[in-house]
Amino acid sequence: MTRVKFLTLALILVLTASFSQAAPASAAGFVSSASVRTLAFGGLLGDLLAFLSDLGGLISSLLGGESKDGNGGGAGPQLSSLPPSAIIVPLSGAGAVGRFFRVPDRYPGANYAKSRKVCPMYYIADQWVDYEVIDAGGGEKLERWGTVVLRRPDPQIIWPIGRETDEWLTAHAHYHRSSSGGGHWEYRRKLPEHWNIRYGELTFLIRPTNFKHTGLFPEQAVNWSWIMDKIRDAGRPVRLLNLFAYTGGATVAAASAGAEVVHVDAAKGMVQWAKENAALSGLADRPIRYITDDVFKFVQREQRRGRKYDAIVMDPPSYGRGPNGEMWKLETSLYPFLESCLPILSDEPLFVLINAYTTGLSPAVLNNLLKMTIGRKFGGTIRCGEIGLPITRSGLVLPCGILGRWEAS
């Protein structure tokens, strides 16, 4: 370690004379020294110490020095000690794992990511042909649904519009929120009452509703593809329960892959819409049961009946009411609901998938809930992260909620 100390001292003498206020640039995909400096220091001293900490660890790694965990490689501050802002996550190139992205090693030889499992950051729904987020900014998104362009508000979009082009002004319809709640559509061009779009072999009916939605959440395509792959690769019959099932995106995906599906939602209109989507996808004759019911009560009845499922998909709302006024609040209801699902899973379940759109809810929360319930009983693997849609014009990613996946090992 003598050579390391010598080099570090030499660097201090040089850098104190020339070090600027700006933080040293970090290579994309590495821990940011600029973020490290904010932990306890500020300004010039913080920049200098953060830089030397990184460089000292790198030199130690290259010279074969011992690491604090005894595994070889670089020492330095542990990943758990850094704030989230200290992590730069690449959206392409090194670090990509399938369709999601892991926090990469801080530098070659580092051991930070080896000592713990890190949740993937993004699952990007980038395989659409009939759907596109053209642009986003100023609290709104400009979307293409087939040949129809819609302009809708989105609370996640807190950055400005780069440039409001003619496409923004000539969208077929623009949804305006009301200051008193709700909102209305402004139709600028002739628009059909409803139309269809396709995702691979699946077809969905699109219909603008009075509460801004269209009957489909296109970011869920990352889950439809995953569900179909899991069922087709299972090598056995699969019975799937889709809870808070909405218009049945996961239902038609599972049925198209050969699963027997039970579709449950408290809204009768959404259940009927799901039937239409199944018919449009050529799945009207598949083994799908459609049930309008409070999902919590339905699961309790399935327990008493002794029915079992190999897979469960759920897309719970932040708040909701059942057909008879039953209250649902995700923060207080999700954990006991997951507990109630344990008895209806088969002896060898295939997977459990949770989607959530609650603002401020971390993917790590879903990881913890799955670990404490499904994982505690069945072991298996848990993956969690954010779901996103690519924005064509800017190359940014539009965040669209979070997911947690448990699957059998």
N, C-alpha and C positions, 0 to 999 in steps of 0.2 A: 504493500500500500504506500511505500515511501515515494515511488515515482508519481503516484496519483496526487499526493500532497504537494510535491514539488511543482507539478504542472498546474495544480489549482492555484498555488501561491503566485506563480508567474502570470497566470491569467488575471488574477486580481490586480496586480500592479499595472498591467496593460489596460485593462478594461476600466479601471477607476478614472483613467485619464481621458478615455474616449467614449465611454458608454453613453448613449443618448437616452432621452426620456422614453422613447418608444420601446416596446417589448420586442425581443428578437422574434423573427418570423418562425412559425412552427410549420413543419411539413404537414400537408393534409393527412389526416388520419392519426396524428400523434397527440398526446396530451399537451395542452397549450400552456407554455410557461407564463404567458400573460395572465392566465387564470390562477396559476399557482401563486403568483405574487400577491394576489388579493387576499390570500388566506390570513396573513398576519402582518404584512408589510405594505408599503405603498411607494410610488414614485421610483426614484433611481435606485435606492437600496433594495427595494423589493424586486425590481427587474434584475439587478445584478445577482442577488441570492438565488432567485428562481432559475436564472440561466446557468449559474454554476452548479446548482443542484442537479439539473438535467445533465450537464456536461460531465460532472464528476461521476455520476452513475454510469454514463455511457463509457467513459474511460475505464472505470472499474470493470465493466463488463468485458471490454475488449482486451484488457490486460489479465483477465481471468481471476479477478478478485472475488472474495466471498460475498454472497448475498445474505441478507438478514434472515432469509427463510431457509438457508442452508442448501438450496437446490442449485446453486451456481447461477450465473447471469447477473443482471444489474440489480442493485439495491435501490433505495430512494423511497419517497413517500408512497404509502400503499394506496391503491385505487379507492378504497373505502374512505380515505381521509380527504379526498378531493371533492369539491362541489360539482354538481352536474355541469356547470358551465366550463369545467376544465376538460370535458371530453368532446373531441371533434369527431363526428361520425361520418364516414364517407358514404355517398350515395352511389358510387360506382368504383370500379377498380379494386385495389387491395382491401380486403376486409369483407367483401361481399360473400354471403353464404346463402345460396339459393336466391329466394326472393326477399330475404331480410338481411339486416346488416348488424354485425356485432361490433362492440367497441374493440378496436384492434389493440395490439401490444403497443406500449408507449415508445419503445424502440426495439430493434432486433435484440433478442436475448433477454428481454424483460420478463418478469414472472408475475406481473400484476394480474393479468386475466387468467392465470393458471390456478389460482387459489380459490376462485369462486366462479359460479355460473353467472354470466351477465345476460340480462334480458336483451333480445334483439330489439332494435329501435323501430324499424319500419317494415311493414308488409305492403308493398306497392301493387295496386291493381292496374297493371300496365298492359294487359292483354286485350283491351277493348278495341273493337272496330266501330261499333254503333254508338259509342258514347265517348265524350271527350270534355275535359275541363279546358276550354279555350284560353281563358284568362281569369285572374282573380285579383281583387284589390279593393280597398275602400269599403270593406264590409260586405262585398258581393262577389258572386262567381258567375261567369258566363259559360254556359254548358251547351253542348250539342247532343241532343237525344235523337239519333237517327239523322233526319234532315231538319229537325226543329231545333231552334236556338232559344234557350230560356235564360233569363237573368234573375237570380234569386239571392236573397241575403244569406249570410253565413257568419255567425259570431266569432268563428276562429280566424277570420281574415281581418287582421288588425293592421296590415301593411297597406300602403297607398297603391292606387292603380298607376302602373308605369306610364301609360298613355291611353286615354279613352278613345279607342278607334271607332270607326263606323259600325263595326260588329256590335259593340255595346249599345249603340243608339238604334240599331235596326233589328234587334232580337225580336222574335215572334211575340214573346210575352215577357213582362217584367212584374215580379211580385214586390209590392210595396208593403212594408210593415206599418201598422198603425201605432201611434204613441199610446193609445188606450188598450192595446192588445190586439192580437189577430192581424189581419191585413187583407189585401185584395190583389187580384191580377189585373194588370193593364195590358190589354191585347192590342198590339201594334200592327200585326199582320194576321191574315187569315190562318186559323189554326184548327185542325181537326179536334173533335171532342176527345178522341183517344187514338193511339197508334201503337205499333209494336216495334221493339228492338230485339236484337239477338245477341247472345253471348255463347259462342260455340254452338252446341246443339240445343241450347235452351232459348225459349222465346218468352218475352215478358210484355204485358200490356201496360202502357204508360198513359196516365191520365192526371193532369194537374188538378190538385185538390184545393179547397178553400183555406187550408192551413199550410200552404207553400209546397207541400211534398208532391211527388209524382207517382208514388206507389212502388218505388224501387230505390234501394241504396246501392249504387254501382260499385262502391268500394268493397262490398261484400263478395265481389267476384273472387278475391283471394281465398275466401273460405269455401266458396262453391267448388273451385278447382281442387282444393285440398280434400274436401269431403268426398268428391267423386274418386279421387286417387285412393284414399284410405279404404273405401268400400270395395272398389275393384280389386285392390291388392289383398283384401282380407282372406280370400280363398274359402269363404263360408257364407251362409246366409246372414244378413245383417238386419236387425230390427232397430229403427231409429225413431227417437222422440224429438220433435221440434216444438219447443215451448216459446211463447211470445212470438209466434211464427209469422205474423204480419201477412204479407202477400205471397209468402211461400218460396222465396228464392232458394233457401236451403232445402226445402221440401222437394222441389222439382230437380235440384241437383242430385239429391240422394236417390230419388226414385229413378232418375235416368241412369244411375250407376247400378241399379238392381236391388236397392234396399226396400224393405217394407217400412212404410212411414206412417206415424201418427202425428197429425198437424193440429196444434192447439193454440187458439187465440181467443181473447175475451170479446173481440169486436166481430160481429156477424158479417159486416161489410168486407172486412179484410179476409175472412175465411172464404167468402164467395169469390173475391178477387184471386185468391190462391187457386181455387178450382179452375178459374179461367186461364191462369198461367199454365197450369198442368195440361189443360186441353190444348192450348196453343203449342205446347212443347211435345204434343203427341203422347201424353202420359195419362190420358183420362181413364184408361183401363188398368193402370198399375195399382198395386195394393196400397192405397193411400186412404186413411181415415181422417176426416175433417171434423173437428170438435170445437164448438163455441162454448168456452167455459173459463172460469177463473183457474189459472194454471196451478196455483198452490193447492186448491181443493182437488183438482184433477189428480195431481201427484199423490195426494193422501189417499184418494180412492184407489189408485193403481196399487199402492202399498197393500191395502186390504184385499184387493183381488189377487195379489201375488203375481202380477205381471212384471215381466223383465224386459229390459232394453239393452242392446249392445252398444248403443251410442246415444248421446243426448246433446242437442244443440239448443242454446237459449240466447235470446236477444232482449234482455229485460230493459224496460224503460227506467228513467230516473224516478218518475212518479207515475202512478197509474191507479185505475179503479177497475174492479171486476164487474161482471154483469149485474150483480146485486149490491154494488157499492163497496166491495172489498178494497181496502187501501193497500197500495204497494209503495214502498220507499226503498230505493236500492241500498242506501247506506245501512239500513237496519234490517232489511228483508233478505238480502242475497245470501248471507252466510247460513241462516237457518233453512233457507230454501235448498241450498246445496246439500246440507245435511239430510234433508227429507228425500233427496234424490238417490242417496246411497242405497237404500233397500230395493229400489227398482232397477238397479244396474245388474246385468247378468254376472255370472261367476267369472267370465272372461270378457270384460268390456273392451271395446275397441278404442273409443275416444269420447271426450267431453269437450265441448267448445262453448265459451262464453264471449259474447260481444257486449260492449258497454259504451255509451255515449255521454255519460255523466261528466260534466266539466270539472276538471281538477282531479279526477280519479286517475291514479297512476297504474301502469301495467303491473308494477310490483304488488299492488293490492290484489289483483286477480291471481298473480302467482302465489301469494300467501294463502288466499282462500282455497285455491285448488290443492295446494300442498297440505293444508290442514284438514281437508275433507276427502276428496277422491284419492290424492296421493298417499294419505295416511293409511287408507284401507287397501289400495291396490298397487302401491309403488308407482312404477311407470316414469314417464318423462313429461315435464311441463315446460312449455314455451310461451312467452308473452311479449307483447309489443304494441306499437301503434299501427293503425291502418291508415293508408294514405292514397291519394290519387295524384298522378302527375299533372302538372299545369303546363300545357303545351307552349305558351308564349314565353314564359319566364324560366322554365326549367325547374321551378320550385315544386315542393310537394305540399298538397293540401291535406292537413290532418283531419281524419274522419272518425275518431274514436279509438278504442283499444280492444285487444282481444287477449284471451288466455286459452291455451290448448293443453289438455292433458291427453296423452295417448299411451297405450300399453307398450311396454318395452319389448 
